[in-house]
Amino acid sequence: MKDVRVVYRKYGGALHWHHAGRLLGEDSHGVWVEVPSGTVARKGTDPPITRPTAATMLFPRDDWWTASFNHLPDRTEVYVDVTTIPEWRDYEVTMLDLDLDVIRMRDGQLILDDEDEFALHQVLLDYPPDLIIRAQRTADWLMNAVGKRKGPFNGAHLAWLSKATQT
């Protein structure tokens, strides 16, 4: 498996979350990356944190989001960031985090998170109107798809999870 670098930035280019991962492969949903437990991640230049549980991440080719399917015992089953379309350069994937997050807890609870941050950054970071509309539409679509377990949110990660745990 190839090592990859996952780099989220904020609008304007400031470094946000970044960490290593391992390329698992591709399918019709996009590119799948394993983030093993014990992976060290950093938010910008903040002190590093160590992930206590593993995740399988999905980077779609043409959609404005990225997803993390968290392994047990994490309480969060699915965590989806609204982002710009992920871009690959060699073995690094990068995108702009647009604040809004769709979260499905293991008990089925669905959360749209960071609406306050999204509203604040529209002003502070001067989001263009088309970016705001696209982010809101993506969040609405994700609330439906994640909540109703449509597309890649209906267990597509399980085959990749199996592949990740076998290595």
N, C-alpha and C positions, 0 to 999 in steps of 0.2 A: 504494500500500500504506500502511496506517495503522501508525504507530509504536505499540508497546505496551511496557509495563513488566512485567517478570517479577520477582516478589518471593517468595522463600522465607523463611519464619520458622521458628524452633524452637518447640517446645511451650512455652507461657508468653508467646510473642509476640516474643522477641528476634529482631532482624534477622539473617538468614543470607545466602545468596547472592542478589544482585539485579543486574539488568542490563536493557538495552534489547533490543528485538527488533522484527520487522516482521510484522504479521498477514498470513498467506498465504490463509487461508480455513478452511472447515469441511467435514467429511464425516461418515460414520457412526461414525468412531473418535473424533472430537472436533475441537478447534481446533488448527490448525497454525500455528507461528510460526517465522520464519527468524531465526537469530542469525548475522549475517555475520562472517567473519573480521575481526579488528581491533576487535571489540566489547569495550568496557571493562566488566569485572565487578568486584564487590566482595563480600567475605565479611564481613558485618556492617560494622564501621567500619575493617577492615584496609585496607592500601594497595590501590589498584586494580591489577588485572592485565588484560592485553590477550590476548584469545583468539587464538591463532595460526591456528586453523582454524575454519571455519563449522560450524554444526549446524542441523538442522531439528528443532524441538521439537513434541511432541504433548501436549496437555492434554485428557484425556478428560473427559466431562461428569459421569459418575457413579462413577468408579473412584478408588481410593486410590493413585494413582501418577501420575508424569509421566515422559515419555521424551525423551531426546536422541539423535537419529540423527546421529552425527558424520561429517562429510565427510572424504574423504582429504586429507592423509596421516595423520590421527589414527589411532593404533593401536587405539583403542576404537571399535568399530562402533556399539554400542547401550549407552546408560547410562540406567538406569531408577531413579529415586528413589521409594521408598515414602513417600507423603505422605497428608495428608488430601485430600478431594476439592477440586480446584482451583476457586476462586471468582473470577468476573469482575465487576469494577466499572468501568464505562466501558472504558477501554483498559489496565487493569491486571489481571493475574492473580496471585493469591496463594494460598498453601497452607502447611501446616506440614510441614516435613521431619522424617520419623520415623526418620532415621539409616540404615536398611537400604537397600542399593543392589544392584541386579542388573545385572551388566556382561557384555556379550558382546564379546570381543576379535575382531579381524579374522581370527585363526586359528581361531575357533570356540570357544575356551576360555570357559567360563561361570563367573562368580565371584559369590558372595553376599558383599558387603563390609559392613564396619562393624558386625558382630554384637556386638563388644566395646563400641562406642559405644552401641548400642541397649540393651545390658544395663546400662551405667553410667547412661544417661539415665532408665531406668525408675525408678531410685532417686533420682538428683539432681533430676530434673525432675518426679518423682512422676506418672509416666504412669498413668492409670486402667487397671484390668484389661481393660476392653472395647477400649481403644485398643491395648494390647499384643497382644491376640488378633487384632484386625483387621490390624495391621501384619504379624504373623507369617503369617497366612493369605494376605495379599496377596503377601508375599515368596515363599511356597511356590508360589502360582499363577504369579507372574512367572517363577520359575526354570523352570517347565514351559513356559510360553508363549514366552518368549524363547529358551530352549534348543531347542525344537522348531519355532521360527519360525511360531507360530500368530498369528492375528488381525493386528493392526497391525505385528507383528514379522516379517511375511513379505513385506516390500518395499512396504508401503503408503506409506511415506515417499518413494519414488522419484518419483512424480508431483509431489509437493510440492517435492522437491529440484530437479526440472526447472523448475518454475515460479519457484523462488527464483533459480536461476542465470540465468534469462532476463531478470531485471529489473535 
